């Protein structure tokens, strides 16, 4: 997808990281984490570019489309954001592979694992495409449970369970973001909740074809054809538009409702301000499709 020169230019010009090849030789983990943070801060997790399309034009993105939406910092779902990061890192010399995760269905989330970063045989989880914050590569050298990580509004840990690794979120209040299992959306008690599970076995990109085709074409397969989803971590602080709800991370590192957007125009304006790199026409079409077809079923 990227030549070494293209990847270096993207990292330098778009992600604003100076001399990435020199940093690669000096300390790969520091560079890896710098790139992860830069991608998460600048590339939104969003379904606008999917929801805006007429039904007949919906399909999983091609590699050329993924590259286009990465270079322009438009972003997308996991298949876009994690594929961009994987190919950029690979082009400058990182050893990185796709692995498959299960959120609701098998192969429903594209993940990456970087290997041999500091030492031969080490492995790190890399995920900039789930809508939840993961601002660093997560080492997989723990025994039963990883340390608890805290980024933005989120606390999470990794737990080994019968041959797979689970990503578990600490749920302390109602899940306003609603990107995981529907059954836990409205449970309020503090507890650890599984978001996804994965194995460390590398897979080919084509393994995701069937599930991603469903996600991009069948409304019942995921939230992404029936809801508006925009998650931005500009400067490390989370801002969300979820249907007609505008959320922002406060100084207490929690998501708070800012406003309910009562008209199509207010939703379009809010999304445009958060992510001006998104096409205003795409935003308008996505909002109008959601409002005409799905608003009454998703608006709480």
N, C-alpha and C positions, 0 to 999 in steps of 0.2 A: 504493500500500500504506500509506504513512504520510503524514499531513498534516504541514505544517511544525511545528505545535504538538506533535503526537505524537512526531515525531522529536526535537525539542528536549527534551521531557520524558524520553524514553528515554535520550538522551545525558547529561542532567543527573542523573536519579534512579537509573538502572541502571548507567551507565558511570562516574558520579561525575566528570564533566567540567563544570566551571562555565562558565557564560556562553558556550556554543558559538557563538552568533550573533555576539557581539562578537569572539570569536577568529577567526571566519570572515572578518570584515572586516579584522582586524589581520594575520594570517598564515595563509593557508589550508593550507600544507604542514605547519606545526606542528600545527594542529588535525587534519588528516588523519591524521598519524602518531599523535597521541594517541588518536584514535578507533580506529585499527587495533590499537594495543597493548591498549587497554581491551577490545575485542572478543576478541582472542586470549587475553587473561589470564582472561576471565570466561565465555566461551562455548565449551564443549568441542566437539571434533570427535568424533562418536560415532554408532554405528549401533544403540544400544539401542532407540530409539523406532521403528526399523524391524524389527529382529530379534524384538521382543516380539509382533509382530502375527501372528494366524493367517494362513495362506497366502492365504485368500480375501479378506482385508482389505488386502493389501499393494498399494501404488500410490505413484507419485511424489506428493509433498505438494502441496496446493493453496497458493495465495498466503495464504489465511486461516490455514492450518496453519503455514506458514513464519513468518508474523507472530506467531502464538501462541508458537511455540518460540523465536523471537528475544526477544520481550518477557520471557519467563520465564527467559531465559538457559539454556534446555535445549540449544539448538543441534541439530546433526545433521551431515549430510554437506555437500559443497560447495554443493549446490543450495539448502540452507538458510542456511548461514553467510554465503556470499558474496552471496546474494540479500538477506538482511537488511541487510548492510552497504551494498550498492549503493542500496537504497531509502531507507535512513536518510540517507546522504550526499546523494542526489539531492534529498530533501525540504528540506534546509537550504541548497541552492544549488550543490552541486558538479556539474560536468559529468562524468558517469560512465556508461560503457556496459558491457554484457556483451560478452565475446569468448569464443570457443570454444577449448578446449585438447584435445589428444589425449594420453592416458596410454597406454592400450592400444588403444582404439577412438576414432574421431573423435567429437567432442562428448561425451566421457566426463568432462570436467571443466569446471565453470563458473568463469570468471575475470572480472575487471573491469579496465578501464583508465580512470583518471581523467585528464582533459585540462584544459589551460588553468588549471593550479593556481597557478603563480607567474607564468607568462608565456604569452602567446598561442601555442598550438601545442605546448606541452610535454605529455608523456604519461608516466604512471606506472602500473606494474603494481600491482594491489591484489589480494591473495589471502589470505583468512583461513580458507579452507575446504579445505585439502588435507591436514591432519594434520601437516604439517611447518611449522616456525616461519618466519614472514615478518612481522616485527614493525614493518616500515616500508613505505611505498610505494617501489617500486623505479623510479628514472628510466630511461627507455628512450632516452636521448640518446647512448648509447655507439655506437661504430663497429662493431667486430667482437665484442668481449667486454666485458661489464660488469666493474666491480671485483668482488672476491670478498666476499660478505656472510657474516657469522657471527652467528647468533642461536641462543641456547640450545645444543643439541648439534650444530647443523647448519652446515656451510659449503656455500654454493652460489654459482653465477654464472649469468648469462644469456649466451647465445652465439647470434649470428646465423648461420643455415645455410640457404642456398637459399630465401630468401623467408620463412622462419619464424624464430621465436626459441625456442631451447631453454632450459629450466631444467635445469641440470646440478648434481648433488650430488657432493660429494667423499666417496667411499666408502672408509673406512679400516678397517672391520671388518665382521663379519657384520651384516646388516640385521635387527635384532630387531623393528623396527616393521613391516616388510613391507607397505608401502602402494603399492609401485611394481612394476616388471616382475618377474615370478616368476623369470625366468632369472638375475637377479643377486642373489637372496637370499643365497646361500651362497658368493659369491665374496669372498675375503678381501683380495686385493691392493689397494693404494691406487690409486685411479683416479677420473676424472670419469665419472659415469654419468648419462645423460639420464633425467629424471623425466617431464617432459612437454614438448610443443611447442605453440606457438600463433602465430596471426597477429594483427595489431593491428586487423583489420577488425571493426567492431562487428556484432553479430548480435542478432536478436530472441530473447527468452526462449523462444519456442516452438521454436527450433531444437534445443533440448536434449530435447524431449518424448520422442522415440523411444528415445534411448539411456538417459535417466533411467528410463523405464518398464522397460527391461530390467534396469537395475541394481537397481531396487526390487522386481522380481518374479521374476527368473530367477537361481537360485543360481550358475550357471556364468558369469554375466556380470561378476562382481566378487567381492572377498572379503566383501562386506558382508551376505550372506545365509548365509554358512557360518562366520563367525568373529565373535568379540566384539572390538570395536574401541572403545576410549575413549582419547582423547588430551587432556590438560589442560595448560595453561601458566599455572597460577595463579602470580601474582607473577613470571612470566617463566621459571619452572623447569618442566621437562617431567615429567609423571607419566603412565604408560601402563598400561592393562590390555589385553593382547592374548591372547585366549582365556584360558588359566589362568596366564598369565605376568604378574607385576607388576614394572614397570620404573620407575626413578626416575633423574632427572638428578643426578649427583654434583657436588661442588665442582670437579671437573676438566672439567665441561661435556660429559660423556659419559653415555650411558644405561647403567645397570647393572641386572642382575637383582636384585630385592629378595627375591622369593620365588616359588615355584610354589604356586598356590592349588589345593589338593588336593580341595576339595569345592565343591558348588554354593553352600553357605552362605558359605564364605570368599570366593568370587568376588563374591557379592551384597554382602557386608559391605564389601569393599574398594572396589567401585564406589560404594556409598552414601557412604562417607567422602570419596572424592575429589570426587564431584559430588552433594551432597545435594539439589540442585534437581531431579534426576531422580526420577521416581516409583518408589518401592520396588516396587510391583506390576509396573511395566514392566521393571525390572531383573530381578526374579524370573522373569517370563515369558520374557525374552530368554535368560537363563542356562539355564533348563530346556529351552527349544527347542534351543539350541546343544548342550547336554549329551546330549540324547536323539537328535538327528539328525546332528550334525556333529563332535562332540568327537573321535571316533577318527580322523577324516580330517584334522583340523587340529592336534591336539595332538602336538607333537614331543617 
